[in-house]
Every structure is written in structure tokens, then in C-alpha cells.
Amino acid sequence: MKILILGSGNMGLTYAQSFLRSHIVRPDHLMVLCRTAEKAAALAATYEGHFLADPRVCVPISDLVILAVKPQDAPQLFEQIGGLATPGQVWLSIMAGVRMATVAQALGVRKVVRAMPNLPAQIGAGVTAFTATEDVTRIELIMVQNLLSTTGKTLYVEQEELLDAATALSGSGPAYVYFFMNAMMEAAQRMGFSASEAELLVAQTFTGAVDLYNKADLSCEQWIRKVASKGGTTEAALRVFEHVRLYDGINAGLNAAQQRAEELGNASSATIALNNTL
């Protein structure tokens, strides 16, 4: 199976290295399309696989094509590779917000998988939600899931609309975690800890709490009750969180992120449709 990754940015290279590291793809069957011949040559000197700059050489001979460019670059990419798709190819898009129907119409293809990975995929600890058009066979879907699983956990969803929700939750989620961690680190320094001490206390607290959650069959509410004794320090903090309606604020933020993902999807679909008519 020949795999082509369109895009040599962070996620494109993350997939390339993950596929090779897991031995799920042979180096001679992996291709990456770069913007320029210069970049292709530079990457070829560092990484395994074939790095190319001409889509006419690699798109028609590929079994699986991964669209790993930024959503705003999709119209230019579609124009560049238009007419190069061949029957039977599977197209996997990780472009946030770009609908499967948009990919199918722009490229004249039928087998489309849409996935939403997140940043920890770079270290094999990510989570990817994905879905597919009806033309993708079960065997092809399992093949794609195996590839996505080299970067962490995967979750298949039936409804494409849930990809926008996944974008707001797991896709943007690491930023929310870092936001909360940063707030705690700054508070720790105001309390008298040094920057390095604050970082150690907060980072290990998050790591340990998540590990503990994953290793025991208890809900978040149950864990909170185990930490928060009546009249204690944790309860005092939780009362402040309730007073400032932090829980509602988090929900509002997630809803805003989901709405923005939907808006970006509609905008990208409209832009690509307009370009196809020009």
C-alpha cells in the first residue's frame, strides 16, 4: 500500500514518523508532498521516505492520500492536485472544519475519511475522532484506523457533525489544559514558589491526577469527593469556583469553540465551491 501525505508541516511529519516507527508502512511506500523542491531535498536528508514537490508524480500512484495542510490552504491544494485522483483511492483529511462533501466535490472522489487529531499525537499520546463516507469499505476503514492509532487513541463516530464537537473538545483541549496549568503556576509563584518549583508541582499534579483517573473505575465527581474533605482547603477553592461560575464558563467556551468550528467549515466549503466555479 502506497501512502502519500500532502503537507510536510508538523502533523504531516508526525504521521510520517509514526507510521514508520510502528512499522505499519515501509519507507519505500511512504511519500510526502512538499511545497518546494528545496524543502523536499532538505527533509529527504533527515527523514526516511520519499519527499517530492510534483503532485503529478505521486498522487496518481497512491492508494491512500492524507490531506495534512491548513484549512485555509485547501483551495490552493485542490487546484494543484485537481484531476489527479484515480478510482479506488482513499482520501483522509485532517483539515479542521473541511467537510467530507467538500473534499469529494473538489477532487471528484468518493472514498473520504475525515479525522480530527490533537497536539499530543506528536508523542503518540493523542486522540483522534474520525468518520467516513459510505463508499469507504470496512477493510479500508480499519486500515485507516490502524494508521491513526499509531499516534494514540481513536474514536469512530457515525455523524460528521460530531467532528466539530471533537474539534472543540479534544482538538482544542490541550490549550485549555495549558491555560489552567499556567494559571496555577502563576498562583504558585505568587505564593512564594520559584518558577521551576511551580512547574514541578503543577505538571506532576496534572500527570498524577490523570494517571490515577485512568487506573481506577471512579468518576470525576467521586475523585473530587475523595480530595475535598468537609470544611477543608479543597472545598474552599471549589466554593470560589462555583461562585465565579467557572463550570458554566468552561461550557460556554466549549460551545463557542464548536460554533467556530462549524463557521470555519461553512466558510471553507463556500470558498472552495466558489473557486470551483471560477
SVG drawing of the C-alpha trace seen along z (x, -y; Angstrom):
<svg xmlns="http://www.w3.org/2000/svg" viewBox="-25 -37 46 43">
<polyline fill="none" stroke="black" stroke-width="0.4" points="0.0,0.0 1.4,-3.3 0.7,-6.3 1.0,-9.9 0.9,-12.7 0.1,-16.1 1.8,-18.6 5.1,-18.5 4.2,-20.6 4.0,-19.4 1.1,-17.0 2.3,-15.7 5.7,-14.8 4.2,-13.5 2.2,-11.0 5.1,-10.1 7.3,-9.3 4.6,-7.5 3.8,-5.2 7.5,-4.3 8.2,-4.0 5.3,-1.5 6.5,0.5 3.0,0.2 4.4,-1.3 7.6,-0.6 9.8,-3.7 9.7,-2.9 5.9,-3.0 5.7,-6.4 5.6,-9.7 5.3,-13.3 4.5,-16.2 6.3,-19.4 5.7,-23.0 9.1,-23.3 11.9,-21.0 14.3,-22.7 12.2,-21.7 11.8,-18.2 15.5,-17.8 16.1,-19.1 13.6,-16.7 14.9,-13.8 18.3,-14.3 16.8,-13.9 13.9,-11.6 13.0,-8.2 10.5,-8.1 10.2,-9.8 9.9,-13.6 8.6,-15.2 7.4,-18.5 5.5,-17.5 2.0,-16.1 1.7,-14.6 4.4,-12.1 2.9,-10.8 -0.9,-11.4 -2.0,-9.0 0.1,-6.1 -1.1,-6.4 -3.6,-4.1 -4.2,-6.4 -3.8,-10.2 -3.7,-12.2 -4.6,-15.8 -2.4,-17.4 -2.5,-21.1 -4.1,-24.0 -7.8,-24.5 -7.0,-27.9 -4.6,-26.3 -7.2,-23.8 -8.4,-25.8 -4.8,-26.2 -4.1,-22.5 -7.3,-21.3 -6.4,-23.5 -2.9,-22.0 -4.0,-18.3 -7.3,-18.7 -7.8,-15.9 -5.0,-13.7 -7.2,-11.4 -7.8,-7.9 -10.7,-5.5 -10.4,-3.4 -8.2,-5.8 -9.0,-6.6 -8.6,-10.2 -8.0,-11.0 -8.5,-14.7 -7.2,-16.1 -8.1,-19.7 -10.2,-21.1 -13.7,-22.1 -13.4,-21.0 -16.4,-18.8 -16.1,-15.4 -18.6,-16.5 -16.3,-19.5 -13.3,-17.2 -15.3,-14.8 -16.7,-17.5 -13.4,-19.4 -11.4,-16.3 -14.0,-14.2 -13.5,-11.3 -15.9,-9.2 -13.9,-7.5 -13.2,-10.2 -12.3,-9.8 -12.3,-12.9 -10.3,-12.9 -9.6,-15.4 -6.3,-14.6 -4.8,-16.7 -1.3,-18.0 -0.2,-15.1 -0.3,-12.9 3.3,-14.2 4.4,-11.9 2.0,-9.1 -0.4,-10.2 -3.1,-11.9 -6.7,-11.1 -8.3,-11.2 -12.0,-11.2 -12.9,-10.2 -15.7,-9.3 -16.1,-8.3 -18.3,-8.4 -20.4,-5.3 -18.1,-4.4 -15.2,-3.6 -15.2,0.2 -14.9,1.7 -11.5,3.1 -10.3,-0.4 -11.7,-2.0 -9.8,0.5 -6.7,-0.3 -7.1,-4.0 -7.9,-3.4 -4.7,-1.4 -2.7,-4.2 -4.3,-6.8 -3.8,-4.6 0.0,-5.0 -0.4,-8.5 -2.6,-7.5 -6.3,-6.6 -9.0,-6.7 -12.8,-7.1 -15.0,-6.4 -18.3,-8.5 -21.2,-8.0 -22.2,-11.6 -19.8,-14.0 -21.2,-16.9 -19.5,-15.3 -16.1,-16.2 -16.8,-19.9 -17.6,-18.9 -14.4,-16.9 -12.5,-19.9 -13.8,-21.9 -13.1,-19.2 -10.0,-17.1 -8.6,-19.2 -8.5,-22.5 -8.5,-20.7 -4.7,-20.8 -4.8,-24.6 -7.5,-24.5 -5.3,-22.3 -2.2,-24.5 -4.4,-27.6 -5.4,-26.1 -1.9,-24.9 -0.5,-28.3 -3.0,-29.9 -1.9,-27.5 1.8,-28.1 1.4,-31.9 -0.6,-31.4 2.1,-29.2 4.8,-31.8 2.7,-34.5 2.5,-32.1 6.3,-32.1 7.5,-29.2 10.1,-29.7 9.1,-29.2 10.8,-25.7 9.2,-24.7 5.8,-25.8 6.2,-24.0 7.1,-20.7 4.2,-21.0 1.6,-21.7 2.8,-19.5 3.1,-16.4 -0.3,-17.2 -1.9,-17.0 0.1,-13.9 -0.7,-12.1 -4.4,-13.0 -4.9,-11.8 -3.0,-8.6 -5.0,-7.9 -8.2,-8.6 -7.2,-6.1 -6.2,-3.4 -9.4,-3.3 -13.1,-3.0 -14.2,-6.2 -15.9,-9.2 -14.5,-12.7 -17.2,-13.6 -16.1,-10.6 -12.5,-11.6 -13.4,-15.2 -15.2,-13.9 -12.1,-11.9 -9.9,-15.0 -12.4,-17.6 -13.0,-16.9 -15.8,-18.9 -14.5,-22.3 -11.1,-21.7 -8.9,-23.6 -10.2,-21.9 -13.8,-22.7 -12.8,-26.4 -11.4,-26.5 -14.3,-24.7 -16.8,-27.2 -14.9,-30.0 -15.1,-28.2 -18.8,-27.8 -19.2,-31.5 -17.5,-32.7 -19.4,-30.1 -16.2,-28.6 -18.1,-25.4 -20.5,-27.5 -17.6,-29.4 -15.9,-26.2 -19.1,-25.0 -19.6,-28.4 -16.1,-28.3 -16.5,-24.8 -19.8,-25.8 -18.0,-28.9 -15.3,-26.6 -17.8,-24.2 -19.7,-27.1 -16.5,-28.5 -15.5,-25.1 -18.9,-25.0 -18.4,-28.5 -14.9,-27.7 -16.3,-24.6 -19.1,-26.6 -16.6,-29.2 -14.1,-26.8 -16.8,-24.9 -18.2,-28.2 -14.7,-29.3 -13.8,-26.0 -17.2,-25.9 -16.6,-29.5 -13.2,-28.6 -14.6,-25.6 -17.0,-27.9 -14.3,-30.4"/>
</svg>
